[in-house]
Amino acid sequence: MHTSPEPIATREEAAQEREKLLDFFARGLCCITVHGALGDRVEPSEAALAQAKVVADDYLAAYEEWLVQLAARNAEEAEEGPQ
């Protein structure tokens, strides 16, 4: 994941970080379901990761949409000034 204090500046960097985040989320979802069912440490299969990435992508897309809406609201409030 992006750990430097520098902001992500290019679309390529953003795409790389998004893929890393999706993989992280997918592995977490797999671990939750596998650990819950088997109770031991099992590395998720590629098929399981692919399915989990679809779910993770939905969550990440919703989060990104929320961030855009939040930024737009904050920009509107900043334009209106203090009340």
N, C-alpha and C positions, 0 to 999 in steps of 0.2 A: 504494500500500500504506500501511498504518497506520505512520507513522514517528514519531508523537509518543510521549513516554514515558508518556502516560496510557493506562491499560488500557482495553480495549474493554468498555463498560459495558452496552450494550443488545443485544438480539437483532438489531435492524436494523443496527447497526454491525458485528456479527459476520457477518451475511449479506452485507453489502457487502464486507467484507474477504475472505470466502470466495470470492465471485465474482471479485474481483481476483486472488486466488491461483490460482483455476482458469484464468483467462485467461492469467496468467503461465506456469503449467505447460503449458497447451495450446500456447501460442506456442513454448515451449521444445521440446516434443515435435515440433511441426511443423518447426521450424528444424533439429532434429537429422535428421529423415528427409529433408527437402527438401535441405539442404546436403549430406547424404551422397549423395543421388542426383544432384543437379544441380551441386553445387559452387559455386553463386553465390547472391547474396542475392535471394530471392524472397519477397514478402509472401504468407502463407498465405491460401487462399480461406476463405470463411465455412464451406463444407462441411467442409474439412479441420480448421478450428478446432473445429467442432461435434463431429466425431469424436474429436479430441484431448481435448476437454473431458470426454467420457465416460470416457476412460482416466484423465485427471487426477482426476476425481471419485472413481473407485475408489481411487486411491492416497491421496487426501486423506481419504476416509472411513476407510480402514484406519489412517492416521496418527492421526486423531481418536480412533478406538477405542483405539489403543495409549495415547494420552495419558490417556484416562479411566481405563484399567486401571492405568496408572502412578500416577496421582493417588490411586486407591483403595488401592493397595499402600502408598504413602507414608503415607496417613492411618492405615492399620492399624498400620504400624510406629511411627508417632508415638504412637498410643494405647498400644501395648505398652511403650513407654519403652525406655531403654537396656538392653542385655543384657550 
